Structures are given as C-alpha cells and as structure tokens.
Amino acid sequence: MKNHKQLTKSEFQVMDILWNLPEQSGFTSDILKEYPEPKPAYTTLATFLKILKEKDFVRSESVGKMLRYTPTISREEYTGTFMKEVKNTFFGGSFKSLVSFFVKNENLNDDELQELIRLINSK
C-alpha cells in the first residue's frame, strides 16, 4: 500500500462522497451534487481534488474536456491506516489501551459489551 498522508476534514469529506458514488468515481459536478449544504464553490472543490491527487488519494482520467476522479485507496484501507496511527500516537501502540479507552468512555450498553466480548473470543 502507498504511504498516504492523513486527510484533513475537508479532504475526508470529498473522499467520503467519492467512496459513496456509484462505481466510486465521478466528475467534480457529481461530487458537488452530493455535498451537504453549505456546498463549497466549484473552484474550491476542484482545489480539494487537485490536492487529493497530489497526495495520491485520487487519480483522474480525462473524459472529453472533464476529469473523472477515482480513489486510489479504499475507505477500509484508509481507516486501517488512520486507526493504526491513532493507536501508535495516543495509546503507545497498545491495542488494549485503545480498546480500554473506548470501553470506559463510550457508555456502552450490556449488549454492546457482550458483542465486543464475542468478537474478541472469536479471534
């Protein structure tokens, strides 16, 4: 896997839309249609896409005079990389510390705790 940098909030929003588009690709206008209000200016979105291309999160192909953008990384790959960085940065690389943090701070109900236990035991 390529060494992707972390996405900013705005960049992640664009990637989230791209990941949810049919065939996970689209033109700037397709992405803009899916953007929640307040929508950015077309040129602002084009700048985000240019940055994402420079960071190697998307690739583009010319279709006539337009560019179609496609992610170069899946949501699952990005989530895994991001969470590994969170684990290493905030929890000293300890998965146990990461899970303990969420168990203590998320007010999980009994069913959710039992599901976590089942997941752990299935490994």
N, CA, C and O atoms as a GROMACS GRO file, in nm:
protein
  492
    1MET      N    1   0.084  -0.119   0.000
    1MET     CA    2   0.000   0.000   0.000
    1MET      C    3   0.088   0.124   0.000
    1MET      O    4   0.195   0.126   0.062
    2LYS      N    5   0.044   0.225  -0.068
    2LYS     CA    6   0.118   0.350  -0.074
    2LYS      C    7   0.120   0.418   0.061
    2LYS      O    8   0.034   0.392   0.146
    3ASN      N    9   0.218   0.505   0.080
    3ASN     CA   10   0.229   0.576   0.207
    3ASN      C   11   0.146   0.704   0.198
    3ASN      O   12   0.198   0.810   0.162
    4HIS      N   13   0.017   0.694   0.232
    4HIS     CA   14  -0.071   0.809   0.226
    4HIS      C   15  -0.057   0.894   0.351
    4HIS      O   16  -0.036   0.843   0.462
    5LYS      N   17  -0.068   1.023   0.331
    5LYS     CA   18  -0.070   1.116   0.444
    5LYS      C   19  -0.211   1.117   0.502
    5LYS      O   20  -0.303   1.059   0.445
    6GLN      N   21  -0.226   1.182   0.614
    6GLN     CA   22  -0.357   1.194   0.677
    6GLN      C   23  -0.440   1.298   0.601
    6GLN      O   24  -0.388   1.398   0.552
    7LEU      N   25  -0.569   1.272   0.593
    7LEU     CA   26  -0.662   1.364   0.528
    7LEU      C   27  -0.707   1.473   0.625
    7LEU      O   28  -0.726   1.447   0.744
    8THR      N   29  -0.723   1.594   0.574
    8THR     CA   30  -0.786   1.699   0.653
    8THR      C   31  -0.937   1.670   0.656
    8THR      O   32  -0.985   1.583   0.583
    9LYS      N   33  -1.009   1.741   0.740
    9LYS     CA   34  -1.154   1.722   0.749
    9LYS      C   35  -1.221   1.746   0.613
    9LYS      O   36  -1.307   1.669   0.571
   10SER      N   37  -1.182   1.853   0.545
   10SER     CA   38  -1.241   1.885   0.414
   10SER      C   39  -1.206   1.781   0.309
   10SER      O   40  -1.290   1.743   0.227
   11GLU      N   41  -1.082   1.734   0.312
   11GLU     CA   42  -1.040   1.631   0.217
   11GLU      C   43  -1.115   1.501   0.243
   11GLU      O   44  -1.157   1.433   0.150
   12PHE      N   45  -1.132   1.467   0.371
   12PHE     CA   46  -1.205   1.345   0.404
   12PHE      C   47  -1.349   1.354   0.355
   12PHE      O   48  -1.405   1.255   0.307
   13GLN      N   49  -1.408   1.471   0.366
   13GLN     CA   50  -1.546   1.489   0.321
   13GLN      C   51  -1.557   1.459   0.171
   13GLN      O   52  -1.652   1.395   0.126
   14VAL      N   53  -1.459   1.506   0.093
   14VAL     CA   54  -1.459   1.478  -0.051
   14VAL      C   55  -1.441   1.328  -0.075
   14VAL      O   56  -1.511   1.269  -0.158
   15MET      N   57  -1.347   1.267  -0.002
   15MET     CA   58  -1.323   1.123  -0.019
   15MET      C   59  -1.446   1.043   0.020
   15MET      O   60  -1.480   0.945  -0.046
   16ASP      N   61  -1.513   1.083   0.127
   16ASP     CA   62  -1.634   1.014   0.171
   16ASP      C   63  -1.740   1.015   0.061
   16ASP      O   64  -1.806   0.914   0.037
   17ILE      N   65  -1.755   1.127  -0.004
   17ILE     CA   66  -1.851   1.136  -0.115
   17ILE      C   67  -1.807   1.046  -0.229
   17ILE      O   68  -1.888   0.972  -0.284
   18LEU      N   69  -1.679   1.052  -0.265
   18LEU     CA   70  -1.628   0.967  -0.374
   18LEU      C   71  -1.648   0.819  -0.344
   18LEU      O   72  -1.691   0.742  -0.430
   19TRP      N   73  -1.618   0.779  -0.221
   19TRP     CA   74  -1.634   0.638  -0.184
   19TRP      C   75  -1.779   0.593  -0.194
   19TRP      O   76  -1.807   0.475  -0.214
   20ASN      N   77  -1.873   0.688  -0.181
   20ASN     CA   78  -2.015   0.653  -0.184
   20ASN      C   79  -2.081   0.671  -0.320
   20ASN      O   80  -2.197   0.634  -0.338
   21LEU      N   81  -2.008   0.726  -0.416
   21LEU     CA   82  -2.064   0.740  -0.550
   21LEU      C   83  -2.073   0.603  -0.619
   21LEU      O   84  -1.994   0.514  -0.588
   22PRO      N   85  -2.168   0.586  -0.712
   22PRO     CA   86  -2.171   0.462  -0.789
   22PRO      C   87  -2.035   0.442  -0.858
   22PRO      O   88  -1.978   0.535  -0.915
   23GLU      N   89  -1.986   0.322  -0.851
   23GLU     CA   90  -1.855   0.287  -0.909
   23GLU      C   91  -1.740   0.362  -0.842
   23GLU      O   92  -1.628   0.358  -0.892
   24GLN      N   93  -1.765   0.430  -0.734
   24GLN     CA   94  -1.665   0.505  -0.658
   24GLN      C   95  -1.581   0.596  -0.748
   24GLN      O   96  -1.459   0.603  -0.734
   25SER      N   97  -1.645   0.662  -0.839
   25SER     CA   98  -1.576   0.762  -0.921
   25SER      C   99  -1.678   0.862  -0.972
   25SER      O  100  -1.798   0.834  -0.980
   26GLY      N  101  -1.628   0.981  -1.006
   26GLY     CA  102  -1.718   1.082  -1.056
   26GLY      C  103  -1.646   1.209  -1.095
   26GLY      O  104  -1.528   1.228  -1.066
   27PHE      N  105  -1.719   1.295  -1.160
   27PHE     CA  106  -1.670   1.426  -1.202
   27PHE      C  107  -1.691   1.525  -1.088
   27PHE      O  108  -1.764   1.496  -0.993
   28THR      N  109  -1.628   1.638  -1.096
   28THR     CA  110  -1.641   1.741  -0.993
   28THR      C  111  -1.790   1.774  -0.970
   28THR      O  112  -1.833   1.790  -0.856
   29SER      N  113  -1.866   1.784  -1.078
   29SER     CA  114  -2.009   1.817  -1.066
   29SER      C  115  -2.085   1.707  -0.992
   29SER      O  116  -2.179   1.737  -0.918
   30ASP      N  117  -2.047   1.579  -1.012
   30ASP     CA  118  -2.112   1.468  -0.940
   30ASP      C  119  -2.087   1.478  -0.790
   30ASP      O  120  -2.177   1.457  -0.709
   31ILE      N  121  -1.963   1.512  -0.756
   31ILE     CA  122  -1.926   1.523  -0.615
   31ILE      C  123  -1.999   1.641  -0.552
   31ILE      O  124  -2.050   1.631  -0.440
   32LEU      N  125  -2.003   1.753  -0.624
   32LEU     CA  126  -2.069   1.873  -0.574
   32LEU      C  127  -2.218   1.848  -0.548
   32LEU      O  128  -2.272   1.900  -0.450
   33LYS      N  129  -2.284   1.770  -0.633
   33LYS     CA  130  -2.426   1.738  -0.613
   33LYS      C  131  -2.450   1.666  -0.481
   33LYS      O  132  -2.554   1.686  -0.418
   34GLU      N  133  -2.356   1.585  -0.439
   34GLU     CA  134  -2.371   1.505  -0.317
   34GLU      C  135  -2.327   1.579  -0.192
   34GLU      O  136  -2.350   1.532  -0.080
   35TYR      N  137  -2.264   1.692  -0.209
   35TYR     CA  138  -2.213   1.770  -0.096
   35TYR      C  139  -2.328   1.824  -0.014
   35TYR      O  140  -2.426   1.872  -0.070
   36PRO      N  141  -2.319   1.816   0.119
   36PRO     CA  142  -2.424   1.876   0.202
   36PRO      C  143  -2.413   2.029   0.199
   36PRO      O  144  -2.309   2.084   0.164
   37GLU      N  145  -2.520   2.094   0.235
   37GLU     CA  146  -2.520   2.241   0.245
   37GLU      C  147  -2.440   2.283   0.367
   37GLU      O  148  -2.445   2.212   0.468
   38PRO      N  149  -2.370   2.388   0.366
   38PRO     CA  150  -2.346   2.474   0.251
   38PRO      C  151  -2.240   2.413   0.159
   38PRO      O  152  -2.133   2.372   0.204
   39LYS      N  153  -2.273   2.406   0.032
   39LYS     CA  154  -2.183   2.348  -0.067
   39LYS      C  155  -2.067   2.444  -0.093
   39LYS      O  156  -2.085   2.566  -0.093
   40PRO      N  157  -1.948   2.389  -0.114
   40PRO     CA  158  -1.836   2.477  -0.149
   40PRO      C  159  -1.851   2.526  -0.292
   40PRO      O  160  -1.930   2.472  -0.370
   41ALA      N  161  -1.776   2.628  -0.326
   41ALA     CA  162  -1.774   2.675  -0.464
   41ALA      C  163  -1.712   2.565  -0.550
   41ALA      O  164  -1.630   2.487  -0.502
   42TYR      N  165  -1.751   2.559  -0.676
   42TYR     CA  166  -1.697   2.460  -0.770
   42TYR      C  167  -1.544   2.466  -0.770
   42TYR      O  168  -1.478   2.363  -0.769
   43THR      N  169  -1.490   2.588  -0.773
   43THR     CA  170  -1.344   2.603  -0.778
   43THR      C  171  -1.276   2.554  -0.649
   43THR      O  172  -1.165   2.503  -0.653
   44THR      N  173  -1.344   2.571  -0.536
   44THR     CA  174  -1.290   2.520  -0.409
   44THR      C  175  -1.283   2.368  -0.412
   44THR      O  176  -1.182   2.310  -0.373
   45LEU      N  177  -1.389   2.305  -0.459
   45LEU     CA  178  -1.391   2.160  -0.471
   45LEU      C  179  -1.283   2.112  -0.568
   45LEU      O  180  -1.216   2.013  -0.542
   46ALA      N  181  -1.267   2.183  -0.678
   46ALA     CA  182  -1.162   2.148  -0.775
   46ALA      C  183  -1.023   2.156  -0.710
   46ALA      O  184  -0.936   2.074  -0.738
   47THR      N  185  -1.004   2.254  -0.622
   47THR     CA  186  -0.877   2.266  -0.550
   47THR      C  187  -0.857   2.148  -0.456
   47THR      O  188  -0.748   2.093  -0.450
   48PHE      N  189  -0.963   2.109  -0.383
   48PHE     CA  190  -0.953   1.991  -0.295
   48PHE      C  191  -0.913   1.868  -0.376
   48PHE      O  192  -0.828   1.790  -0.333
   49LEU      N  193  -0.975   1.851  -0.492
   49LEU     CA  194  -0.945   1.735  -0.575
   49LEU      C  195  -0.801   1.739  -0.626
   49LEU      O  196  -0.735   1.635  -0.635
   50LYS      N  197  -0.752   1.857  -0.660
   50LYS     CA  198  -0.614   1.871  -0.703
   50LYS      C  199  -0.518   1.831  -0.590
   50LYS      O  200  -0.420   1.761  -0.613
   51ILE      N  201  -0.549   1.876  -0.469
   51ILE     CA  202  -0.466   1.841  -0.353
   51ILE      C  203  -0.471   1.690  -0.328
   51ILE      O  204  -0.368   1.628  -0.302
   52LEU      N  205  -0.590   1.631  -0.336
   52LEU     CA  206  -0.604   1.486  -0.316
   52LEU      C  207  -0.526   1.408  -0.421
   52LEU      O  208  -0.471   1.302  -0.393
   53LYS      N  209  -0.521   1.461  -0.541
   53LYS     CA  210  -0.443   1.396  -0.647
   53LYS      C  211  -0.293   1.408  -0.615
   53LYS      O  212  -0.219   1.311  -0.632
   54GLU      N  213  -0.249   1.526  -0.570
   54GLU     CA  214  -0.108   1.545  -0.533
   54GLU      C  215  -0.068   1.454  -0.417
   54GLU      O  216   0.045   1.406  -0.412
   55LYS      N  217  -0.162   1.431  -0.323
   55LYS     CA  218  -0.135   1.343  -0.209
   55LYS      C  219  -0.152   1.196  -0.247
   55LYS      O  220  -0.130   1.108  -0.164
   56ASP      N  221  -0.192   1.170  -0.369
   56ASP     CA  222  -0.210   1.035  -0.423
   56ASP      C  223  -0.329   0.961  -0.361
   56ASP      O  224  -0.326   0.838  -0.348
   57PHE      N  225  -0.432   1.034  -0.323
   57PHE     CA  226  -0.555   0.972  -0.274
   57PHE      C  227  -0.653   0.947  -0.387
   57PHE      O  228  -0.739   0.860  -0.377
   58VAL      N  229  -0.640   1.023  -0.496
   58VAL     CA  230  -0.726   1.003  -0.613
   58VAL      C  231  -0.641   1.007  -0.739
   58VAL      O  232  -0.531   1.063  -0.741
   59ARG      N  233  -0.695   0.946  -0.842
   59ARG     CA  234  -0.635   0.960  -0.975
   59ARG      C  235  -0.744   1.018  -1.064
   59ARG      O  236  -0.862   1.011  -1.031
   60SER      N  237  -0.703   1.074  -1.175
   60SER     CA  238  -0.802   1.131  -1.265
   60SER      C  239  -0.777   1.079  -1.405
   60SER      O  240  -0.665   1.044  -1.443
   61GLU      N  241  -0.886   1.074  -1.480
   61GLU     CA  242  -0.876   1.039  -1.622
   61GLU      C  243  -0.960   1.140  -1.701
   61GLU      O  244  -1.068   1.180  -1.658
   62SER      N  245  -0.908   1.178  -1.815
   62SER     CA  246  -0.979   1.273  -1.899
   62SER      C  247  -1.092   1.202  -1.973
   62SER      O  248  -1.072   1.097  -2.035
   63VAL      N  249  -1.209   1.262  -1.967
   63VAL     CA  250  -1.325   1.215  -2.042
   63VAL      C  251  -1.376   1.338  -2.114
   63VAL      O  252  -1.447   1.420  -2.056
   64GLY      N  253  -1.341   1.352  -2.240
   64GLY     CA  254  -1.369   1.475  -2.312
   64GLY      C  255  -1.286   1.586  -2.251
   64GLY      O  256  -1.164   1.575  -2.238
   65LYS      N  257  -1.353   1.694  -2.213
   65LYS     CA  258  -1.283   1.806  -2.150
   65LYS      C  259  -1.290   1.801  -1.997
   65LYS      O  260  -1.244   1.893  -1.930
   66MET      N  261  -1.348   1.694  -1.944
   66MET     CA  262  -1.368   1.685  -1.799
   66MET      C  263  -1.276   1.578  -1.740
   66MET      O  264  -1.225   1.492  -1.812
   67LEU      N  265  -1.256   1.585  -1.609
   67LEU     CA  266  -1.177   1.485  -1.538
   67LEU      C  267  -1.268   1.402  -1.449
   67LEU      O  268  -1.349   1.455  -1.374
   68ARG      N  269  -1.252   1.271  -1.458
   68ARG     CA  270  -1.324   1.180  -1.369
   68ARG      C  271  -1.226   1.136  -1.261
   68ARG      O  272  -1.114   1.093  -1.291
   69TYR      N  273  -1.268   1.147  -1.136
   69TYR     CA  274  -1.182   1.116  -1.022
   69TYR      C  275  -1.222   0.982  -0.960
   69TYR      O  276  -1.340   0.950  -0.946
   70THR      N  277  -1.119   0.905  -0.924
   70THR     CA  278  -1.138   0.775  -0.862
   70THR      C  279  -1.041   0.762  -0.745
   70THR      O  280  -0.923   0.795  -0.759
   71PRO      N  281  -1.088   0.714  -0.630
   71PRO     CA  282  -0.996   0.695  -0.517
   71PRO      C  283  -0.888   0.592  -0.549
   71PRO      O  284  -0.912   0.495  -0.620
   72THR      N  285  -0.769   0.614  -0.496
   72THR     CA  286  -0.661   0.517  -0.510
   72THR      C  287  -0.649   0.431  -0.384
   72THR      O  288  -0.567   0.339  -0.378
   73ILE      N  289  -0.730   0.462  -0.285
   73ILE     CA  290  -0.731   0.388  -0.159
   73ILE      C  291  -0.876   0.368  -0.118
   73ILE      O  292  -0.959   0.457  -0.133
   74SER      N  293  -0.906   0.250  -0.065
   74SER     CA  294  -1.043   0.223  -0.020
   74SER      C  295  -1.066   0.286   0.117
   74SER      O  296  -0.971   0.319   0.188
   75ARG      N  297  -1.191   0.300   0.151
   75ARG     CA  298  -1.227   0.351   0.284
   75ARG      C  299  -1.167   0.260   0.392
   75ARG      O  300  -1.115   0.308   0.493
   76GLU      N  301  -1.174   0.128   0.370
   76GLU     CA  302  -1.122   0.033   0.467
   76GLU      C  303  -0.971   0.047   0.485
   76GLU      O  304  -0.921   0.044   0.597
   77GLU      N  305  -0.898   0.064   0.375
   77GLU     CA  306  -0.753   0.082   0.384
   77GLU      C  307  -0.719   0.210   0.460
   77GLU      O  308  -0.631   0.210   0.546
   78TYR      N  309  -0.790   0.318   0.427
   78TYR     CA  310  -0.763   0.444   0.495
   78TYR      C  311  -0.796   0.435   0.644
   78TYR      O  312  -0.720   0.482   0.728
   79THR      N  313  -0.909   0.374   0.675
   79THR     CA  314  -0.949   0.360   0.815
   79THR      C  315  -0.845   0.280   0.893
   79THR      O  316  -0.809   0.317   1.005
   80GLY      N  317  -0.796   0.172   0.834
   80GLY     CA  318  -0.695   0.090   0.900
   80GLY      C  319  -0.568   0.168   0.926
   80GLY      O  320  -0.511   0.161   1.035
   81THR      N  321  -0.522   0.242   0.826
   81THR     CA  322  -0.401   0.322   0.840
   81THR      C  323  -0.420   0.432   0.945
   81THR      O  324  -0.333   0.455   1.029
   82PHE      N  325  -0.535   0.498   0.940
   82PHE     CA  326  -0.564   0.606   1.032
   82PHE      C  327  -0.572   0.554   1.176
   82PHE      O  328  -0.515   0.614   1.268
   83MET      N  329  -0.643   0.443   1.195
   83MET     CA  330  -0.659   0.389   1.330
   83MET      C  331  -0.527   0.337   1.386
   83MET      O  332  -0.502   0.347   1.506
   84LYS      N  333  -0.442   0.281   1.300
   84LYS     CA  334  -0.311   0.237   1.345
   84LYS      C  335  -0.230   0.356   1.394
   84LYS      O  336  -0.159   0.347   1.494
   85GLU      N  337  -0.242   0.468   1.322
   85GLU     CA  338  -0.172   0.590   1.363
   85GLU      C  339  -0.227   0.643   1.497
   85GLU      O  340  -0.150   0.686   1.583
   86VAL      N  341  -0.358   0.639   1.513
   86VAL     CA  342  -0.419   0.680   1.640
   86VAL      C  343  -0.368   0.591   1.753
   86VAL      O  344  -0.330   0.640   1.859
   87LYS      N  345  -0.368   0.460   1.729
   87LYS     CA  346  -0.320   0.366   1.831
   87LYS      C  347  -0.176   0.396   1.870
   87LYS      O  348  -0.142   0.398   1.988
   88ASN      N  349  -0.091   0.418   1.769
   88ASN     CA  350   0.050   0.442   1.798
   88ASN      C  351   0.074   0.579   1.862
   88ASN      O  352   0.158   0.591   1.952
   89THR      N  353   0.001   0.681   1.817
   89THR     CA  354   0.022   0.817   1.866
   89THR      C  355  -0.035   0.839   2.006
   89THR      O  356   0.032   0.897   2.092
   90PHE      N  357  -0.157   0.792   2.029
   90PHE     CA  358  -0.226   0.823   2.154
   90PHE      C  359  -0.222   0.712   2.258
   90PHE      O  360  -0.246   0.736   2.377
   91PHE      N  361  -0.192   0.589   2.215
   91PHE     CA  362  -0.200   0.476   2.307
   91PHE      C  363  -0.071   0.394   2.310
   91PHE      O  364  -0.072   0.278   2.349
   92GLY      N  365   0.040   0.457   2.270
   92GLY     CA  366   0.170   0.392   2.278
   92GLY      C  367   0.178   0.261   2.202
   92GLY      O  368   0.257   0.174   2.236
   93GLY      N  369   0.095   0.248   2.098
   93GLY     CA  370   0.095   0.126   2.018
   93GLY      C  371   0.017   0.012   2.080
   93GLY      O  372   0.017  -0.099   2.027
   94SER      N  373  -0.048   0.037   2.191
   94SER     CA  374  -0.120  -0.068   2.263
   94SER      C  375  -0.267  -0.075   2.221
   94SER      O  376  -0.344   0.019   2.244
   95PHE      N  377  -0.304  -0.186   2.159
   95PHE     CA  378  -0.443  -0.208   2.122
   95PHE      C  379  -0.530  -0.216   2.247
   95PHE      O  380  -0.642  -0.165   2.249
   96LYS      N  381  -0.478  -0.280   2.351
   96LYS     CA  382  -0.552  -0.292   2.477
   96LYS      C  383  -0.586  -0.155   2.533
   96LYS      O  384  -0.698  -0.133   2.579
   97SER      N  385  -0.491  -0.063   2.531
   97SER     CA  386  -0.516   0.073   2.581
   97SER      C  387  -0.620   0.145   2.498
   97SER      O  388  -0.705   0.216   2.552
   98LEU      N  389  -0.615   0.126   2.367
   98LEU     CA  390  -0.713   0.189   2.277
   98LEU      C  391  -0.853   0.137   2.308
   98LEU      O  392  -0.947   0.216   2.324
   99VAL      N  393  -0.868   0.006   2.317
   99VAL     CA  394  -0.999  -0.053   2.345
   99VAL      C  395  -1.047  -0.012   2.484
   99VAL      O  396  -1.165   0.021   2.503
  100SER      N  397  -0.957  -0.014   2.583
  100SER     CA  398  -0.994   0.026   2.719
  100SER      C  399  -1.046   0.168   2.723
  100SER      O  400  -1.143   0.198   2.792
  101PHE      N  401  -0.982   0.256   2.648
  101PHE     CA  402  -1.026   0.395   2.642
  101PHE      C  403  -1.171   0.404   2.596
  101PHE      O  404  -1.252   0.473   2.658
  102PHE      N  405  -1.203   0.334   2.487
  102PHE     CA  406  -1.339   0.342   2.433
  102PHE      C  407  -1.440   0.271   2.523
  102PHE      O  408  -1.552   0.318   2.538
  103VAL      N  409  -1.401   0.160   2.583
  103VAL     CA  410  -1.492   0.090   2.673
  103VAL      C  411  -1.528   0.180   2.791
  103VAL      O  412  -1.643   0.184   2.834
  104LYS      N  413  -1.429   0.253   2.844
  104LYS     CA  414  -1.451   0.340   2.959
  104LYS      C  415  -1.528   0.468   2.923
  104LYS      O  416  -1.602   0.520   3.006
  105ASN      N  417  -1.510   0.518   2.801
  105ASN     CA  418  -1.562   0.650   2.766
  105ASN      C  419  -1.685   0.650   2.676
  105ASN      O  420  -1.740   0.757   2.650
  106GLU      N  421  -1.729   0.537   2.628
  106GLU     CA  422  -1.840   0.536   2.532
  106GLU      C  423  -1.975   0.498   2.590
  106GLU      O  424  -2.073   0.492   2.517
  107ASN      N  425  -1.982   0.471   2.719
  107ASN     CA  426  -2.110   0.433   2.784
  107ASN      C  427  -2.180   0.322   2.706
  107ASN      O  428  -2.297   0.335   2.668
  108LEU      N  429  -2.109   0.213   2.682
  108LEU     CA  430  -2.165   0.100   2.608
  108LEU      C  431  -2.269   0.029   2.692
  108LEU      O  432  -2.254   0.017   2.814
  109ASN      N  433  -2.376  -0.016   2.627
  109ASN     CA  434  -2.476  -0.093   2.700
  109ASN      C  435  -2.430  -0.240   2.708
  109ASN      O  436  -2.330  -0.278   2.647
  110ASP      N  437  -2.504  -0.320   2.784
  110ASP     CA  438  -2.463  -0.459   2.806
  110ASP      C  439  -2.455  -0.539   2.676
  110ASP      O  440  -2.364  -0.620   2.659
  111ASP      N  441  -2.549  -0.516   2.584
  111ASP     CA  442  -2.547  -0.588   2.456
  111ASP      C  443  -2.420  -0.554   2.377
  111ASP      O  444  -2.358  -0.642   2.318
  112GLU      N  445  -2.383  -0.426   2.376
  112GLU     CA  446  -2.263  -0.384   2.303
  112GLU      C  447  -2.138  -0.445   2.366
  112GLU      O  448  -2.047  -0.489   2.295
  113LEU      N  449  -2.132  -0.447   2.500
  113LEU     CA  450  -2.017  -0.508   2.568
  113LEU      C  451  -2.010  -0.657   2.538
  113LEU      O  452  -1.902  -0.710   2.513
  114GLN      N  453  -2.124  -0.724   2.541
  114GLN     CA  454  -2.126  -0.868   2.510
  114GLN      C  455  -2.081  -0.894   2.366
  114GLN      O  456  -2.012  -0.993   2.340
  115GLU      N  457  -2.121  -0.808   2.274
  115GLU     CA  458  -2.078  -0.823   2.134
  115GLU      C  459  -1.928  -0.806   2.121
  115GLU      O  460  -1.863  -0.879   2.046
  116LEU      N  461  -1.872  -0.709   2.193
  116LEU     CA  462  -1.726  -0.692   2.193
  116LEU      C  463  -1.656  -0.816   2.247
  116LEU      O  464  -1.556  -0.861   2.191
  117ILE      N  465  -1.709  -0.871   2.354
  117ILE     CA  466  -1.650  -0.992   2.413
  117ILE      C  467  -1.657  -1.107   2.312
  117ILE      O  468  -1.561  -1.182   2.297
  118ARG      N  469  -1.771  -1.121   2.243
  118ARG     CA  470  -1.785  -1.226   2.141
  118ARG      C  471  -1.683  -1.207   2.029
  118ARG      O  472  -1.622  -1.304   1.983
  119LEU      N  473  -1.665  -1.083   1.985
  119LEU     CA  474  -1.566  -1.055   1.879
  119LEU      C  475  -1.425  -1.091   1.924
  119LEU      O  476  -1.349  -1.150   1.848
  120ILE      N  477  -1.391  -1.055   2.046
  120ILE     CA  478  -1.258  -1.085   2.099
  120ILE      C  479  -1.239  -1.237   2.111
  120ILE      O  480  -1.134  -1.290   2.073
  121ASN      N  481  -1.339  -1.305   2.162
  121ASN     CA  482  -1.329  -1.451   2.178
  121ASN      C  483  -1.323  -1.524   2.045
  121ASN      O  484  -1.267  -1.634   2.037
  122SER      N  485  -1.380  -1.466   1.940
  122SER     CA  486  -1.379  -1.533   1.809
  122SER      C  487  -1.242  -1.527   1.743
  122SER      O  488  -1.214  -1.602   1.649
  123LYS      N  489  -1.155  -1.440   1.793
  123LYS     CA  490  -1.018  -1.429   1.742
  123LYS      C  491  -0.936  -1.533   1.812
  123LYS      O  492  -0.816  -1.545   1.786
   0.00000   0.00000   0.00000
